[in-house]
Amino acid sequence: MARVRRSGREVQASSAGLRAWARRHAFSLFSSLGNLSRHPLGSLMTVGVLAFALALPLALQVALVNLERIGQQWERLDTLSVFLDTGLVAADVDRLVSRVSSWPEVSTVDPISPEQGMAELSQQLGLTEVADLVADNPLPWVLEVSPRSTAGRGALLMRLDQEAGVANVIVDLQWLERLDAMTELLAQFVWLLGALLALGVAVIVGNTIRLDIQNRREEIEVMALVGATAAFIRRPFLYTGLWYGLLGGLLAWAMVQGGLLILTGPVEELSRTYAERFDLVGPVPEVIFVLVAGSGLLGVIGSWLVVGRSLAAMDS
């Protein structure tokens, strides 16, 4: 029975200690936010600098995502345009389509008749009466051949060129390869810039906390004289760094979202000229969480390093 009572007291003491720990941290959390509100101009300038530093890599990441979406939405990026002889009739084209479709390296074959080609050309030129102006349709049959993989495109190109009835095979994917290379380079640049600016965020927060410590030096010394522990003195500064980081991350996200709203109209006008609809997408929730949580963590790290050095300097 005595052992049971002892266990109950231990549980109560542990629960009371946990509640006291939570109250201390909650007090430091909200008191640090109140300290920021007492200096609104300086706090806003610090948060603004952090937001600019965080918004740049976020904006580049959003641009990279939208650039990849553009590449995915464009049609026939990996197709071969096979121009047939003008003397071929529909029956000859059907036989050629059936034969090419059976090849293992071919995914799909889309035949385009001269009439369809003329209609597409008229739509692109904005002239609905082009067919009436031309007595004989000079356009040939065209096959849009999609390979199963990009690796065998060269061999497929040679095989198609040797087929009877094929006049010319056109493929111009060099620009797409350049786009892929630029996208990869941009992705590497985003990671590098993000790492550098993350270090900058920690430095900015640390320098701001260092100035705050200098302004409150006498208060800190009095607290140390009356028996305050280093953890008690450090805690509000750590939460101040946390608030700086969180607010900077949220403001950076708001800035990027605002930029996307401003660009929505011009992008719609541009996509309309290409007869395509393209909508800009913002950062996904996972990226927003990483941005805000990561900036808050950087604020805590910067504060921790500066507070530790400052307290050690005061003790020496």
Contacts in CASP RR format, 6 or more apart in sequence:
PFRMAT RR
TARGET T0000
AUTHOR 0000-0000-0000
METHOD contacts of the structure
MODEL  1
MARVRRSGREVQASSAGLRAWARRHAFSLFSSLGNLSRHPLGSLMTVGVL
AFALALPLALQVALVNLERIGQQWERLDTLSVFLDTGLVAADVDRLVSRV
SSWPEVSTVDPISPEQGMAELSQQLGLTEVADLVADNPLPWVLEVSPRST
AGRGALLMRLDQEAGVANVIVDLQWLERLDAMTELLAQFVWLLGALLALG
VAVIVGNTIRLDIQNRREEIEVMALVGATAAFIRRPFLYTGLWYGLLGGL
LAWAMVQGGLLILTGPVEELSRTYAERFDLVGPVPEVIFVLVAGSGLLGV
IGSWLVVGRSLAAMDS
24 232 0 8 1.000
24 235 0 8 1.000
25 235 0 8 1.000
25 239 0 8 1.000
28 235 0 8 1.000
28 236 0 8 1.000
28 238 0 8 1.000
28 239 0 8 1.000
29 239 0 8 1.000
29 242 0 8 1.000
31 236 0 8 1.000
32 236 0 8 1.000
32 237 0 8 1.000
32 239 0 8 1.000
32 240 0 8 1.000
32 241 0 8 1.000
32 242 0 8 1.000
32 243 0 8 1.000
33 239 0 8 1.000
33 243 0 8 1.000
35 236 0 8 1.000
35 240 0 8 1.000
36 43 0 8 1.000
36 240 0 8 1.000
36 243 0 8 1.000
36 244 0 8 1.000
37 43 0 8 1.000
43 244 0 8 1.000
46 204 0 8 1.000
46 205 0 8 1.000
46 208 0 8 1.000
46 244 0 8 1.000
47 244 0 8 1.000
47 245 0 8 1.000
47 247 0 8 1.000
47 248 0 8 1.000
47 251 0 8 1.000
48 248 0 8 1.000
48 251 0 8 1.000
49 204 0 8 1.000
50 201 0 8 1.000
50 204 0 8 1.000
50 205 0 8 1.000
50 244 0 8 1.000
50 245 0 8 1.000
50 247 0 8 1.000
50 248 0 8 1.000
50 249 0 8 1.000
50 251 0 8 1.000
50 252 0 8 1.000
50 295 0 8 1.000
51 248 0 8 1.000
51 249 0 8 1.000
51 251 0 8 1.000
51 252 0 8 1.000
51 255 0 8 1.000
52 252 0 8 1.000
52 255 0 8 1.000
53 197 0 8 1.000
53 200 0 8 1.000
53 201 0 8 1.000
53 204 0 8 1.000
53 252 0 8 1.000
54 197 0 8 1.000
54 201 0 8 1.000
54 248 0 8 1.000
54 249 0 8 1.000
54 252 0 8 1.000
54 291 0 8 1.000
54 295 0 8 1.000
55 251 0 8 1.000
55 252 0 8 1.000
55 255 0 8 1.000
55 256 0 8 1.000
56 193 0 8 1.000
56 197 0 8 1.000
57 190 0 8 1.000
57 193 0 8 1.000
57 194 0 8 1.000
57 197 0 8 1.000
58 252 0 8 1.000
58 253 0 8 1.000
58 256 0 8 1.000
58 283 0 8 1.000
58 287 0 8 1.000
58 291 0 8 1.000
59 256 0 8 1.000
60 186 0 8 1.000
60 189 0 8 1.000
60 190 0 8 1.000
60 193 0 8 1.000
61 190 0 8 1.000
61 283 0 8 1.000
61 287 0 8 1.000
62 256 0 8 1.000
62 260 0 8 1.000
62 281 0 8 1.000
62 282 0 8 1.000
62 283 0 8 1.000
63 186 0 8 1.000
64 183 0 8 1.000
64 186 0 8 1.000
64 187 0 8 1.000
64 190 0 8 1.000
65 281 0 8 1.000
65 282 0 8 1.000
66 280 0 8 1.000
66 281 0 8 1.000
66 282 0 8 1.000
67 179 0 8 1.000
67 183 0 8 1.000
67 186 0 8 1.000
68 183 0 8 1.000
69 278 0 8 1.000
69 281 0 8 1.000
70 278 0 8 1.000
71 77 0 8 1.000
71 179 0 8 1.000
73 276 0 8 1.000
73 278 0 8 1.000
74 276 0 8 1.000
76 144 0 8 1.000
76 146 0 8 1.000
77 173 0 8 1.000
77 176 0 8 1.000
78 146 0 8 1.000
78 147 0 8 1.000
78 150 0 8 1.000
78 153 0 8 1.000
78 173 0 8 1.000
78 176 0 8 1.000
79 110 0 8 1.000
79 144 0 8 1.000
79 145 0 8 1.000
79 146 0 8 1.000
79 171 0 8 1.000
80 144 0 8 1.000
80 145 0 8 1.000
80 146 0 8 1.000
80 147 0 8 1.000
80 153 0 8 1.000
80 156 0 8 1.000
80 157 0 8 1.000
80 160 0 8 1.000
80 169 0 8 1.000
80 170 0 8 1.000
80 171 0 8 1.000
81 142 0 8 1.000
81 143 0 8 1.000
81 144 0 8 1.000
81 169 0 8 1.000
81 170 0 8 1.000
81 171 0 8 1.000
82 142 0 8 1.000
82 143 0 8 1.000
82 144 0 8 1.000
82 145 0 8 1.000
82 160 0 8 1.000
82 166 0 8 1.000
82 168 0 8 1.000
82 169 0 8 1.000
83 140 0 8 1.000
83 141 0 8 1.000
83 142 0 8 1.000
83 166 0 8 1.000
83 167 0 8 1.000
83 168 0 8 1.000
83 169 0 8 1.000
83 170 0 8 1.000
84 93 0 8 1.000
84 96 0 8 1.000
84 140 0 8 1.000
84 141 0 8 1.000
84 142 0 8 1.000
84 143 0 8 1.000
84 165 0 8 1.000
84 166 0 8 1.000
84 167 0 8 1.000
85 140 0 8 1.000
85 165 0 8 1.000
85 166 0 8 1.000
85 167 0 8 1.000
86 138 0 8 1.000
86 140 0 8 1.000
86 167 0 8 1.000
87 140 0 8 1.000
88 96 0 8 1.000
88 140 0 8 1.000
88 141 0 8 1.000
88 165 0 8 1.000
90 113 0 8 1.000
92 165 0 8 1.000
93 111 0 8 1.000
93 141 0 8 1.000
93 143 0 8 1.000
94 111 0 8 1.000
96 143 0 8 1.000
96 163 0 8 1.000
96 165 0 8 1.000
97 109 0 8 1.000
97 111 0 8 1.000
97 143 0 8 1.000
99 163 0 8 1.000
100 106 0 8 1.000
100 109 0 8 1.000
100 143 0 8 1.000
100 145 0 8 1.000
100 160 0 8 1.000
100 163 0 8 1.000
101 108 0 8 1.000
101 109 0 8 1.000
103 156 0 8 1.000
103 159 0 8 1.000
104 148 0 8 1.000
105 147 0 8 1.000
105 148 0 8 1.000
105 149 0 8 1.000
105 152 0 8 1.000
105 155 0 8 1.000
105 156 0 8 1.000
106 145 0 8 1.000
106 146 0 8 1.000
106 147 0 8 1.000
106 148 0 8 1.000
106 156 0 8 1.000
107 146 0 8 1.000
107 147 0 8 1.000
107 148 0 8 1.000
108 145 0 8 1.000
108 146 0 8 1.000
109 143 0 8 1.000
109 144 0 8 1.000
109 145 0 8 1.000
109 146 0 8 1.000
110 143 0 8 1.000
110 144 0 8 1.000
110 145 0 8 1.000
110 146 0 8 1.000
111 141 0 8 1.000
111 142 0 8 1.000
111 143 0 8 1.000
111 144 0 8 1.000
112 120 0 8 1.000
112 141 0 8 1.000
112 142 0 8 1.000
112 143 0 8 1.000
112 144 0 8 1.000
113 141 0 8 1.000
114 137 0 8 1.000
114 139 0 8 1.000
114 140 0 8 1.000
114 141 0 8 1.000
115 131 0 8 1.000
115 137 0 8 1.000
117 139 0 8 1.000
117 142 0 8 1.000
118 130 0 8 1.000
118 131 0 8 1.000
118 134 0 8 1.000
118 137 0 8 1.000
118 139 0 8 1.000
119 131 0 8 1.000
121 130 0 8 1.000
121 139 0 8 1.000
122 128 0 8 1.000
122 129 0 8 1.000
122 130 0 8 1.000
122 131 0 8 1.000
123 275 0 8 1.000
124 275 0 8 1.000
131 137 0 8 1.000
140 167 0 8 1.000
145 156 0 8 1.000
145 160 0 8 1.000
147 153 0 8 1.000
147 156 0 8 1.000
153 171 0 8 1.000
153 173 0 8 1.000
157 169 0 8 1.000
157 171 0 8 1.000
160 166 0 8 1.000
160 169 0 8 1.000
161 169 0 8 1.000
198 294 0 8 1.000
198 298 0 8 1.000
201 245 0 8 1.000
201 295 0 8 1.000
201 298 0 8 1.000
201 299 0 8 1.000
202 298 0 8 1.000
202 299 0 8 1.000
202 301 0 8 1.000
202 302 0 8 1.000
202 305 0 8 1.000
203 302 0 8 1.000
205 241 0 8 1.000
205 244 0 8 1.000
205 245 0 8 1.000
205 298 0 8 1.000
205 299 0 8 1.000
205 302 0 8 1.000
205 303 0 8 1.000
206 241 0 8 1.000
206 299 0 8 1.000
206 302 0 8 1.000
206 303 0 8 1.000
206 305 0 8 1.000
206 306 0 8 1.000
207 306 0 8 1.000
208 241 0 8 1.000
208 244 0 8 1.000
209 237 0 8 1.000
209 240 0 8 1.000
209 241 0 8 1.000
209 302 0 8 1.000
209 303 0 8 1.000
209 306 0 8 1.000
209 307 0 8 1.000
210 306 0 8 1.000
210 310 0 8 1.000
212 237 0 8 1.000
212 240 0 8 1.000
213 220 0 8 1.000
213 237 0 8 1.000
213 306 0 8 1.000
213 307 0 8 1.000
213 310 0 8 1.000
217 314 0 8 1.000
220 233 0 8 1.000
220 311 0 8 1.000
220 314 0 8 1.000
221 314 0 8 1.000
223 232 0 8 1.000
223 233 0 8 1.000
224 233 0 8 1.000
224 314 0 8 1.000
230 308 0 8 1.000
230 311 0 8 1.000
233 307 0 8 1.000
233 311 0 8 1.000
234 304 0 8 1.000
234 307 0 8 1.000
234 308 0 8 1.000
234 311 0 8 1.000
237 303 0 8 1.000
237 306 0 8 1.000
237 307 0 8 1.000
238 300 0 8 1.000
238 303 0 8 1.000
238 304 0 8 1.000
238 307 0 8 1.000
240 303 0 8 1.000
241 296 0 8 1.000
241 299 0 8 1.000
241 300 0 8 1.000
241 302 0 8 1.000
241 303 0 8 1.000
242 296 0 8 1.000
242 299 0 8 1.000
242 300 0 8 1.000
242 303 0 8 1.000
244 296 0 8 1.000
244 299 0 8 1.000
245 294 0 8 1.000
245 295 0 8 1.000
245 296 0 8 1.000
245 298 0 8 1.000
245 299 0 8 1.000
246 292 0 8 1.000
246 295 0 8 1.000
246 296 0 8 1.000
248 295 0 8 1.000
249 291 0 8 1.000
249 292 0 8 1.000
249 295 0 8 1.000
249 296 0 8 1.000
250 292 0 8 1.000
252 291 0 8 1.000
252 295 0 8 1.000
253 283 0 8 1.000
253 288 0 8 1.000
253 291 0 8 1.000
253 292 0 8 1.000
256 282 0 8 1.000
256 283 0 8 1.000
257 282 0 8 1.000
260 280 0 8 1.000
260 282 0 8 1.000
263 280 0 8 1.000
264 279 0 8 1.000
264 280 0 8 1.000
267 278 0 8 1.000
267 279 0 8 1.000
267 280 0 8 1.000
268 277 0 8 1.000
268 278 0 8 1.000
271 277 0 8 1.000
271 278 0 8 1.000
283 291 0 8 1.000
END
